Amino acid sequence: MNRTGLFIALGLAVVIGVAFGVYPELDLRLAGLFYDPAAKDFPLRLDPHADFLRDAAMWVAWAFALPAIVAFAIKMIRPDRPLIISGRAAIFLLFSMLMAAGVLTNFTFKSFWGRPRPVAVTEFNGPLKFVPWWDPRGHCPKNCSFISGEGATAFWTIAPAALTPPAIRPAAYVAALAFGAATSGLRMAFGGHFFTDVAGAGLVTFFVIWLMYGYIYRWPSTRLSDARIDAALTRLAWPGYRMTRKWFGRDVGPPPSA
């Protein structure tokens, strides 16, 4: 999560954005590699084994987020106990997942960017007109192509890779990028996304993770501590915890001071 990675990502964003903006037919050519003109379909999307791999990829990604989810759930129920994992790690993992694979992808781009999926465009026997990545005026009514939600979720594994020990962190980054690329390739093979959809998902996810890592861990003006996060969550959950304990005849009093 250093500046070198940021500069590489920015460079890729510019190159991919310009190249596929000037030559949008590149998206159609890459999607066409997975299309069978005789069957007039993307054959792999009907393969049950490929469909299982698609689901398994999402299970793997969410498995990395599960410790943070469990830690927050337990803390909300028992705020008198410390978080079971690092507070910074929990915040970083959960909020980067929510922002990258949730808010920005499914509730922002996919809701307001009407780009049809490859299976829906006329070039691949669909009813809708193809539009380049930069054009939000497509006729897809909902759950559209740009950007890829599953691609963003798969590339989000960069976040847990950033928390691994320095000695293995480069290998963890390579594994996360390979996992994201493989999952994104599968989505393209299904006819679910164009190349720019999955590339955009990967880049947006990286920028979210880079910013959140800097905010939580690196920048002195915003850097957080595990103790500070634990104390804030205790204060947040204490009113509900106190009310629940009162039902059982025990008043635990105000939250402990930080």
N, C-alpha and C positions, 0 to 999 in steps of 0.2 A: 504493500500500500504506500509506495513512495512516489516521488514526482516522475521518475522514469516510467513507471507503469501508466501514470496519468497522461504523459506526453505520447506514449505509444497508442493509448486508446483514443486520444484526440486526433492523432494522425490517421488512424484507421477510420474514424468517423468521417473525416474530411474526404479521404480517398474513396471510401465506399459510397458516401452520400453524393459526391460529385459524379463518379463514374456511372452509378445506376440512375442518377438524375438526368444526365446527358444521354445515356444509352439505356433507357428503361427496358428495352427488349432483352437485356442480359438476364433479367429476372425470369422472363418467359423461357429463355433457352435453358437456364439451370433447372427450372421446374420441369421442362420437357424431358429431361434425362430420366425422370421417374414415371413418365406417362406412356401408356401403351395405346397407340392410335387404333390398333385393330380392336381392342376391347373398349376403347373410348373411356378409359378410366385409369386411375392410379392403382395398379394391382396390389401393392403392398398394404393398402388400407383395409383390404379384405382378409389379410392374413392374421389368424388368431395369435400366432407366436409373436408377430410384430406388435400386435395390440397389447399383449402381455408385457412386452418390453417397455412400451410407452407408459403403462400404468406403473411398472416397477421403477422406472426412472423418477416418477413423482414420489413414490414411497421412500426412495433413497434420499431425495432432497428434503422431504419433510422429517425424515428420521434425524437429520442433523439439527433441525429446529426444535425437535421434541423436548430435549433437556431444558431449553429456555421456557417453553410453554408450561412444562410441569413445574418448574421453579416458580414461575409467576403464580400459577394456580395454587400451589401450596402456601405461598406467601400471602395470598389474599385470604386464605382460610385461617392460617396461623401466623399472623404478623408478629407475634411474640418470638418467633423463631427466625434465625438468620436464613438468608437464601441458601439453597443447597448447591448453587454454583456461583461463580463470580457474577456480581451484579452488572459489571460492565459488559461481560460476555453475553449475559442474558438480554440486556437492552440492545446491544449491537446485533445479535442474531435475530431477535424477534422483530425489531423495528425495521431492519434492512429487508427482511423477508416481506413484511407487510407493505413497505413502500415500493419495493422493486417488483414483486410478483403480484401485488394486490392493487394498491392505490394508483400507481402510475400506469400499470399495464391494463388491468381489467376495468378500472373505474375512470380512466382518463383517455388513453389512446384508443383502446378498443371500443369505447362508448361513443367517441366523437370523430373517429377516423374511419370513414365508410369504405375502406378498401376491401374488395371481394377476395376471398381465398382462391387459390389456384383451381380447385375443383369447381368453382362457381363462374369462372370466366369463359367467354366464348371460344377462346383458343383451345380450351380443354373440355369442350362439349358442355359448357355451362351456359346460363342465361344472361350473365352480367358482363359488362364491358370492363376490360382490364384498365387499371390506373396505376401510374408509378407511385413509388413510396411516398413522395412529397405531396401528393394530391389527396386531401381528405374528402373530396367530393364524390367518392364512389357511391354505388347504389346498394351496398350491403346494409341491411336494416339493423342488425345487432350482432354481437359477438364476432366482430370483423377480424381481418387478417393482421393489421398493423397495430401494435407489435405482438409478438408471440408470447402468450402467458406461460406456456410450458417451457419455452426457451428461457424466459426470464427466471423461472423457478429452478431450472437445471443450472444455469450460470450463477445463480445465487450461492452455490456451494463454494464460490470464491470466498465468501464471508467466513465460514468455519475454517477454510484453508489459511486465512489471514491470522487465525488465532493459534495455529500449530507452533511448536518450538522452532526457533530460527534454523536449526540444523536440517529440518525436513520441510521447511516452508516452501522452498522452490519446487520440490517434488509434489507437494500438496497443491500448489497453484497449477502445475501442469496437469495433474489428475482432474482438478475441477474444470479446467478449460476443455480437456478432452471429453469429460462427461457432458458438459454443456454443448459441445460441438456434435457429439454423437446423438444426443437427444434432439437437437435442432435438426440434424440431418434426417432423423426418422420422421419428424414432423413434415419436412419437405417431401420425403418419399411418400407420405400419406396424401399429399396434395393439400395439406392443411395450411401451409405457409410458403411464401416466397423467401428467397435468400435474404433480402433486405429486412423482412419481418424478424427473422431469427438473429441476424447481425445487429439490428437495432435493439432487440431485447437484450442481447449480451452487453452491448455498449451502455445502454441506459442502466442496467443492473450494476455494471462496474462503477459507473459514476456515482450511483447512490451509495454503494459500499465504500468507495474511496472517501466521499464526503463524511459519512457517518463514522468511519474509522478515525478520520482526522479530528472530528468534533469530540469523540469520546476518549480517544487515547493520545492523540498527538499534540493538538494545539493548546498552548498553555492557558489561553483565555477561556477555553470551554472544557478543558480536560476534566473528566469526572473521576471519582473514586468509588470503590466498591462500598465503603462505609456510607458515603453520601447517598448512594442509590438505595441501599438497604433501609436507611433511615427514612427516606422519602416514601418508599413503598409501605413502610410500617405506619407512617402517619396517614397515608391514603386508605389503608385497609382497616385501621383501628376502629373507626366508628361502627362499621358493620360487625367486626369481631366483638366489640364491647356489647352491642345490642344482643348478639347471639348468646353471649355468656350470661347476660342478665336473664334471659329466658330460662336458664338453668339455675338461677338463684345465686349467681356470682358476678359481682361488678369488678371488673379488672382495672377500673379507673382510667384516667387519661393516658394517652400514649407516652411511652418513656421518652425522656429528653434525649436529643442527639448527643 
